[in-house]
Amino acid sequence: MRIRREHDLGAKEARARVQQVAAGLERQVSLQSDWRGDELHFRGAGAKGRVSITDDSIEFNVELGFALMMMEPAIRSAINSALDKHIAQ
């Protein structure tokens, strides 16, 4: 699953906001994450992926395991809601 959103925050502010979202997810769904440059790599039960950040965009690339594939619409919606809340100005 790929979700891309443009922004006008700059890479530094976008990274700070993505970090806030990741911290919340780590608490809620036992997600583990680590930064590698301007990419946040994450993994958890049944999902893994990365969030790439540039000066003007954020892109989620998520691989869902078989058990979560049926929940893709709900997961996509949750990611879009988080982007709307934390990235949109």
N, C-alpha and C positions, 0 to 999 in steps of 0.2 A: 504494500500500500504506500502510495506516495502522495504527500500533501505539501503544497508550496504556497507560501504567503509572502507577498511583498510588504515592506514597511519603510518608514523613513526615520527610524530610530538611530541608525548607525550600528555598527557591529558590537560595540562595547555595551550599549544599553540593551540591545536585543539579547546579548549573551546573559546579562544580569537577569532579565525577565525570564528567559528560558531556564536559568538556574533555579529561580523561585518555583516554577512549575515542576521541574524535576524533583526538587526537595519534597514537594507535596506528594508527588506520585511515589517516591521512595517510601514514604510513611504509609500510604494507603494500600499499595499493592506489592510491597516487597520488591521494588524495582531497584536494581543497582546500576550506577552510572559512573562514567569517568570522562573527563575532557581530554581530547587529543587535538591540540591546536584549537581551531574554531569549530570542532565537531564534538558533540556530546554523544558518546556511545552508551547504549543502555541494553540491559538484558533482565529478564524476569521469567516467571513461570509461563511458558508458552509464547513468548515474544522476545524479539531482539531488534535492534536497529540503531539508527543514528539521526541526529539533528544537525544539519549543516547551517552555519550562520555566515552571512555576508553583510556588507554595509546596507544592502537594500532588500534582502530576502532571508526567509527561514524555510528550510525544507526538511520535512520528516520523511524518512524511509523506514518503514516498519515491516518486518517479516513475522507473520503470525504462524504459530504451530497449528497442526490439524484441529486441535480441540478449540482454538479460538477463531478459526476461520468463519464459523457460523455467526460470530459476534462482530464481524468486521464493520457492518453499518453502525453499530452502537459505539465501537471504538473510534471510528472515523468521526462520528458526531462529537464524542468527548474531546478529541484532539482539536477539532474546529472550535468548540466552545471555549477551550482553554486559550486558544489563539485569540479569539474574539475578546476574551476577558483581559488577557495579559499583554497582548501585542498591539491590538488596535488602540488608537489614541482617541 
